[in-house]
Amino acid sequence: MAARIPLKLTRKRNALAYEREQLQARVRTVEEELRALDFAITVVEPSWKPPKRARRPPRPYRLAKGKITAETLRTLKERPGISTPELAGIVATRCSVELPTVTEREDFASSVAMALRRFERRGVLEITQKNSRTGALHWRLRPTPWKIRAA
């Protein structure tokens, strides 16, 4: 007598086999489209060769270039002595960026911190204090010894 196979296992196997069939059909469609595109490109440029490895297309940027930096400086002018995590939260709000996960918040805070470090190297900012428990730095704009002329 044959062993009884649990129904969950056969259902799971059938679901995976069906998914494999769907994926193989999609692969066939993509291959056909790639061949058509390669042909169209060789008609335009006969010496063109397709790349050996495919690259992931770049993601579109969420913000305009320099938006984080500009909002960081604007916030520091309004609130000197603010810590990096607080500053990142305010800048995210001003840039209308939603950061639902901890990883996204940390990545955004890292980009704010990089902007702060760049300004520190230029001599625009200085660190006022460091939180001993969290390690968060507090920043402020350095007073300028000269007046900047308006252009």
C-alpha positions, -999 to +999 in steps of 0.1 A: +000+000+000+013+035-009+020+061+018-006+088+022+007+122+011-006+151+031-030+173+012-010+205+021+021+192+004+003+183-028-015+217-029+018+235-023+035+216-050+007+223-075+008+260-066+046+262-072+043+242-104+016+267-116+038+296-106+068+281-125+046+278-156+036+314-154+072+326-149+084+305-178+057+321-200+068+356-189+104+347-196+095+336-231+077+369-237+106+390-224+131+371-245+109+378-276+108+415-268+145+416-262+152+400-296+129+425-312+147+455-295+181+441-303+171+439-340+157+474-340+189+488-324+211+470-350+190+485-378+198+520-364+234+512-355+248+481-372+279+479-351+260+478-318+265+448-296+242+440-267+258+442-233+269+409-217+255+417-183+223+435-176+224+464-151+196+475-129+180+507-141+187+537-118+160+546-093+145+581-098+155+605-071+129+615-045+142+650-041+158+676-063+196+679-060+207+700-030+172+700-014+184+682+018+214+705+021+194+737+016+167+726+041+195+716+066+211+750+065+177+768+067+168+748+098+201+754+115+197+791+109+163+790+126+172+765+154+209+766+164+222+739+187+199+712+173+209+675+173+214+655+141+183+631+147+160+661+154+174+680+124+168+649+102+132+647+113+126+684+107+143+683+073+122+652+063+090+670+072+100+701+053+109+680+022+076+661+025+094+628+026+076+599+044+100+575+061+079+546+075+107+522+083+136+525+107+161+518+078+147+546+057+149+570+086+185+560+093+194+564+057+178+599+055+196+609+088+228+596+073+224+619+043+217+649+066+248+640+086+269+639+055+257+673+045+265+686+080+300+671+078+307+687+045+297+721+059+319+714+090+349+707+067+343+740+050+342+758+083+305+768+081+293+747+110+307+736+144+297+710+169+284+725+202+281+693+222+278+655+219+252+635+238+271+610+259+243+584+259+233+584+222+263+600+206+241+625+188+260+657+178+245+691+183+253+717+155+252+754+150+264+778+123+297+794+129+296+832+133+312+848+102+339+874+110+332+893+079+301+905+061+291+888+030+282+912+002+250+907-017+256+900-054 
